[in-house]
Amino acid sequence: MNSSLKASIIDAHQRRDRLHPYEVLPWLTAALIFFLFPQFLNLGAHVLVTIIFVLSMDLLIGYAGIVTLGHAAFYGAGAYAAGILCVSAGINEPFTGLAVGTIVGGVVGILSGLMILRTRGLALLILSLALLLLLQEAANQASAWTGGADGLSGMSMAPLFGKYRFGLDGKVIYLYSLGVLFVCWLFLRMLLATPFGRSVVGIRENAVRMAAIGANVRRRELAIFTIAAAMAGLAGALAAQIDQFVSLNMLSFELSGMVLVILALGGVSRLYGAFLGTPVFFIAQDYLSKDNPVYWNFWLGLLLVAIVLFARGGVLGILARGFGRMRLQPAASSALSQARS
Amino acid sequence: MAERGELPLLACENLRAGWGETEVLNGVGFDLNAGETIAILGRNGVGKTTLLSTIMGRARFRGGSVRFDGVALGNRSIEARSRSGIGLVPQEREIFRSLTVEENLRIAGRSRAEGIDQVYDLFPRLAERRRNMGGHLSGGEQQMLAIARALMAEPKLLMLDEPMEGLAPVIVEMLIAAINKIRDERRIAILLVEQHVSIALSLAHRAVVLDHGTIVYDNGRDRDPDHDQIEQLIALRHAA
């Protein structure tokens, strides 16, 4: 192969991994919210934590094609790990809590993955759901550690970097959550660009073919399952820290369902679906529940049906198609004028 | 061609295999040396694809033996067979449609990057299309990519299932040249399933005709394949 062709191949590969201008938008929006809407910083922190949780779900469903109903198991495990570490062990340093939540989420992920990933389809769904129910009941029974149905309270986090206290204005928890989200996003972006990340997409497309080119499908699925579980554990630990409370709801089927709904709203296997779906869900929830506090879920359901039926790819899919048309139109008109001349 | 006394790369003996409860292969036996090409011929449904699938571990093995590089494959997984040096280019090509050409190749690579340069040398068209999604390639480009992807795993045996099916004559010529180059330069053994006798014989040292899951013709290593006899055999079997 000649050197110019080699150079252009390397260049193409590097260009693919470069940041696109639109990737700045979520971070720019987050910065604007911090300065322009200080009254929403507490809510904003919850949105950011949920984005991390949804990103971990997208890694599983969107990229690896592993559909599960029990993803909240890892979120809850991470939350309880961070909570117990703080309340029972007295270790309230935030980053230590995050690390422990991540490790516990990952350990629960690898242990459950060894069993769950032997199955496919309905069996996998049921097993993931069973794991969630088992953990929820275990948390309920171990009330001495977890607070049972009353929840785990009494968490008091140490200042961030020994300096910044988790105040009521929400500034510190917002920036803390934003920083953690940025690290998670960067990690996922890099992971998905590696041959391992692309092979996970290959497994989703055709697992038998991946095996036939020598990939250990089971091991790679377990690895991605563990990474997603660890990230969910991290999100759970972060949620526990900013709420300074852990409840059984963090191990609930409803929470798993909510994350699925957000992913469908935003757009699956797009990485940025989580960034759009989560605010849309929170805004819709807020708007609809104000309008109709009893039946708001009906309208949310209707919105979801409309998105799934008429806007495949979620909100991000709609935007991508819109921008695609905008890009195509000038090209088409220029081609037309060339043809005319 | 193997030296006298050297073990064949692939040896099938009295091979029986199929899908589910259906037995498709009924006692197939042949061997293949490094750098040798065998064309597997026969009409539709005689077990050509099943033979390749059995060697790859995709079909249900029911009896007999398959030895590769001196080792009995038995119930080895598909992945283990691939890692031992068996590569399959399936009839459907099975390109990863949402990955680019380069990504399709990279995920199949065992270790280093120079493998990609080598396959781009073999198929310069893929180098031009390296950033395109697998799903956006033409049939011929997909076939090149499927072969290139199999080569990235550095196989000792490359099994090609009807690689020329549905392709334009110019692409067929390009693929024939590439397959000959692969065999001659890399000393890779090739097991080629093909419907067209003339294409198969332009690539193969030996021809094996299958019918009802058994071998009805094998010219062996000492004789040249008889084109007319093979055509007649396939046509007669087809008419019968």
Interface residues (C-beta under 8 A of the other chain):
Chain A: M1 L5 K6 I9 A12 H13 R16 P195 R198 S199 V201 G202 E205 N206 V208 R209 M210 A211 A212 I213 G214 A215 N216 V217
Chain B: M56 R58 S77 I78 E79 S82 R83 G87 L88 P90 E94 F96 R97 S98 L99 T100 E102 E103 N104 R106 I107 A108 G109 R110 I116 D117 Y120 D121 A127 R130 R131 R149 A150 M152 A153
